[in-house]
């Protein structure tokens, strides 16, 4: 399921442009030195991806703990249903849950710290800005986190979030390099594609959890495979 992480990040980056695009546009990148500018943008995105990896490691522990009790298949189905509901339910309904509300104080501190960092232009500043940016509330990141939990493995969870982050880099880098082009992309309203991508990935997680024996998409649980092999012998 790791490939779904990159797809979610790549298609979802259309959403990222709308949410985090203003931050990328505000980056104090060098306008005179193309090489320096590229390095600054790279450091900013590396910082974001590192944050996603850390988040993946934290929630990967939760996924591993659940899998230890033998609920990996059920977890995959539940995560898939959550992803589908996020697409089906009206946004007004979802906003009632206010997932990020308990973290408002922490988010306020992150924004304040970012505000101070924008005044600096050292190389480590760009990495730090990206690192902080990764902690800002984002519905798309929540979806990626839910999916990473369903991997039920610490390493896989971190890898899932890493690939998700890598998927967002092309569009986020384009924001800084080609501002006018980015504005035209947003006018096309390509963000309408995102719910379909989330729905497809949600369905894939449900199929994975059902263990229908479909290669790569819905493999049988390992316990069933072992039982089948023993019966053959």
Secondary structure as a PSIPRED ss2 file (coil, helix, strand):
# PSIPRED VFORMAT (PSIPRED V4.0)

   1 X C   1.000  0.000  0.000
   2 X H   0.000  1.000  0.000
   3 X H   0.000  1.000  0.000
   4 X H   0.000  1.000  0.000
   5 X H   0.000  1.000  0.000
   6 X H   0.000  1.000  0.000
   7 X H   0.000  1.000  0.000
   8 X H   0.000  1.000  0.000
   9 X H   0.000  1.000  0.000
  10 X H   0.000  1.000  0.000
  11 X H   0.000  1.000  0.000
  12 X H   0.000  1.000  0.000
  13 X H   0.000  1.000  0.000
  14 X H   0.000  1.000  0.000
  15 X H   0.000  1.000  0.000
  16 X H   0.000  1.000  0.000
  17 X H   0.000  1.000  0.000
  18 X H   0.000  1.000  0.000
  19 X H   0.000  1.000  0.000
  20 X H   0.000  1.000  0.000
  21 X H   0.000  1.000  0.000
  22 X H   0.000  1.000  0.000
  23 X H   0.000  1.000  0.000
  24 X H   0.000  1.000  0.000
  25 X H   0.000  1.000  0.000
  26 X H   0.000  1.000  0.000
  27 X C   1.000  0.000  0.000
  28 X C   1.000  0.000  0.000
  29 X C   1.000  0.000  0.000
  30 X C   1.000  0.000  0.000
  31 X C   1.000  0.000  0.000
  32 X C   1.000  0.000  0.000
  33 X C   1.000  0.000  0.000
  34 X H   0.000  1.000  0.000
  35 X H   0.000  1.000  0.000
  36 X H   0.000  1.000  0.000
  37 X H   0.000  1.000  0.000
  38 X H   0.000  1.000  0.000
  39 X H   0.000  1.000  0.000
  40 X H   0.000  1.000  0.000
  41 X H   0.000  1.000  0.000
  42 X H   0.000  1.000  0.000
  43 X H   0.000  1.000  0.000
  44 X H   0.000  1.000  0.000
  45 X H   0.000  1.000  0.000
  46 X H   0.000  1.000  0.000
  47 X H   0.000  1.000  0.000
  48 X H   0.000  1.000  0.000
  49 X H   0.000  1.000  0.000
  50 X H   0.000  1.000  0.000
  51 X H   0.000  1.000  0.000
  52 X H   0.000  1.000  0.000
  53 X H   0.000  1.000  0.000
  54 X H   0.000  1.000  0.000
  55 X H   0.000  1.000  0.000
  56 X H   0.000  1.000  0.000
  57 X H   0.000  1.000  0.000
  58 X H   0.000  1.000  0.000
  59 X H   0.000  1.000  0.000
  60 X H   0.000  1.000  0.000
  61 X H   0.000  1.000  0.000
  62 X H   0.000  1.000  0.000
  63 X H   0.000  1.000  0.000
  64 X H   0.000  1.000  0.000
  65 X H   0.000  1.000  0.000
  66 X H   0.000  1.000  0.000
  67 X H   0.000  1.000  0.000
  68 X H   0.000  1.000  0.000
  69 X C   1.000  0.000  0.000
  70 X C   1.000  0.000  0.000
  71 X C   1.000  0.000  0.000
  72 X H   0.000  1.000  0.000
  73 X H   0.000  1.000  0.000
  74 X H   0.000  1.000  0.000
  75 X H   0.000  1.000  0.000
  76 X H   0.000  1.000  0.000
  77 X H   0.000  1.000  0.000
  78 X H   0.000  1.000  0.000
  79 X H   0.000  1.000  0.000
  80 X H   0.000  1.000  0.000
  81 X H   0.000  1.000  0.000
  82 X H   0.000  1.000  0.000
  83 X H   0.000  1.000  0.000
  84 X H   0.000  1.000  0.000
  85 X H   0.000  1.000  0.000
  86 X H   0.000  1.000  0.000
  87 X H   0.000  1.000  0.000
  88 X H   0.000  1.000  0.000
  89 X C   1.000  0.000  0.000
  90 X C   1.000  0.000  0.000
  91 X H   0.000  1.000  0.000
  92 X H   0.000  1.000  0.000
  93 X H   0.000  1.000  0.000
  94 X H   0.000  1.000  0.000
  95 X H   0.000  1.000  0.000
  96 X C   1.000  0.000  0.000
  97 X C   1.000  0.000  0.000
  98 X C   1.000  0.000  0.000
  99 X C   1.000  0.000  0.000
 100 X C   1.000  0.000  0.000
 101 X H   0.000  1.000  0.000
 102 X H   0.000  1.000  0.000
 103 X H   0.000  1.000  0.000
 104 X H   0.000  1.000  0.000
 105 X H   0.000  1.000  0.000
 106 X H   0.000  1.000  0.000
 107 X H   0.000  1.000  0.000
 108 X H   0.000  1.000  0.000
 109 X H   0.000  1.000  0.000
 110 X H   0.000  1.000  0.000
 111 X H   0.000  1.000  0.000
 112 X H   0.000  1.000  0.000
 113 X H   0.000  1.000  0.000
 114 X H   0.000  1.000  0.000
 115 X H   0.000  1.000  0.000
 116 X H   0.000  1.000  0.000
 117 X H   0.000  1.000  0.000
 118 X C   1.000  0.000  0.000
 119 X C   1.000  0.000  0.000
 120 X C   1.000  0.000  0.000
 121 X C   1.000  0.000  0.000
 122 X C   1.000  0.000  0.000
 123 X H   0.000  1.000  0.000
 124 X H   0.000  1.000  0.000
 125 X H   0.000  1.000  0.000
 126 X H   0.000  1.000  0.000
 127 X H   0.000  1.000  0.000
 128 X H   0.000  1.000  0.000
 129 X H   0.000  1.000  0.000
 130 X H   0.000  1.000  0.000
 131 X H   0.000  1.000  0.000
 132 X H   0.000  1.000  0.000
 133 X H   0.000  1.000  0.000
 134 X C   1.000  0.000  0.000
 135 X C   1.000  0.000  0.000
 136 X C   1.000  0.000  0.000
 137 X C   1.000  0.000  0.000
 138 X C   1.000  0.000  0.000
 139 X H   0.000  1.000  0.000
 140 X H   0.000  1.000  0.000
 141 X H   0.000  1.000  0.000
 142 X H   0.000  1.000  0.000
 143 X H   0.000  1.000  0.000
 144 X H   0.000  1.000  0.000
 145 X H   0.000  1.000  0.000
 146 X H   0.000  1.000  0.000
 147 X H   0.000  1.000  0.000
 148 X H   0.000  1.000  0.000
 149 X H   0.000  1.000  0.000
 150 X H   0.000  1.000  0.000
 151 X C   1.000  0.000  0.000
 152 X C   1.000  0.000  0.000
 153 X C   1.000  0.000  0.000
 154 X H   0.000  1.000  0.000
 155 X H   0.000  1.000  0.000
 156 X H   0.000  1.000  0.000
 157 X H   0.000  1.000  0.000
 158 X H   0.000  1.000  0.000
 159 X H   0.000  1.000  0.000
 160 X H   0.000  1.000  0.000
 161 X H   0.000  1.000  0.000
 162 X H   0.000  1.000  0.000
 163 X H   0.000  1.000  0.000
 164 X H   0.000  1.000  0.000
 165 X H   0.000  1.000  0.000
 166 X H   0.000  1.000  0.000
 167 X H   0.000  1.000  0.000
 168 X H   0.000  1.000  0.000
 169 X H   0.000  1.000  0.000
 170 X H   0.000  1.000  0.000
 171 X H   0.000  1.000  0.000
 172 X H   0.000  1.000  0.000
 173 X H   0.000  1.000  0.000
 174 X H   0.000  1.000  0.000
 175 X H   0.000  1.000  0.000
 176 X H   0.000  1.000  0.000
 177 X H   0.000  1.000  0.000
 178 X C   1.000  0.000  0.000
 179 X H   0.000  1.000  0.000
 180 X H   0.000  1.000  0.000
 181 X H   0.000  1.000  0.000
 182 X H   0.000  1.000  0.000
 183 X H   0.000  1.000  0.000
 184 X H   0.000  1.000  0.000
 185 X H   0.000  1.000  0.000
 186 X H   0.000  1.000  0.000
 187 X H   0.000  1.000  0.000
 188 X C   1.000  0.000  0.000
 189 X C   1.000  0.000  0.000
 190 X C   1.000  0.000  0.000
 191 X C   1.000  0.000  0.000
 192 X H   0.000  1.000  0.000
 193 X H   0.000  1.000  0.000
 194 X H   0.000  1.000  0.000
 195 X H   0.000  1.000  0.000
 196 X H   0.000  1.000  0.000
 197 X H   0.000  1.000  0.000
 198 X H   0.000  1.000  0.000
 199 X H   0.000  1.000  0.000
 200 X H   0.000  1.000  0.000
 201 X H   0.000  1.000  0.000
 202 X H   0.000  1.000  0.000
 203 X H   0.000  1.000  0.000
 204 X H   0.000  1.000  0.000
 205 X H   0.000  1.000  0.000
 206 X H   0.000  1.000  0.000
 207 X H   0.000  1.000  0.000
 208 X H   0.000  1.000  0.000
 209 X H   0.000  1.000  0.000
 210 X H   0.000  1.000  0.000
 211 X C   1.000  0.000  0.000
 212 X C   1.000  0.000  0.000
 213 X C   1.000  0.000  0.000
 214 X E   0.000  0.000  1.000
 215 X C   1.000  0.000  0.000
 216 X C   1.000  0.000  0.000
 217 X C   1.000  0.000  0.000
 218 X E   0.000  0.000  1.000
 219 X C   1.000  0.000  0.000
 220 X C   1.000  0.000  0.000
 221 X C   1.000  0.000  0.000
 222 X H   0.000  1.000  0.000
 223 X H   0.000  1.000  0.000
 224 X H   0.000  1.000  0.000
 225 X H   0.000  1.000  0.000
 226 X H   0.000  1.000  0.000
 227 X H   0.000  1.000  0.000
 228 X H   0.000  1.000  0.000
 229 X H   0.000  1.000  0.000
 230 X H   0.000  1.000  0.000
 231 X H   0.000  1.000  0.000
 232 X H   0.000  1.000  0.000
 233 X C   1.000  0.000  0.000
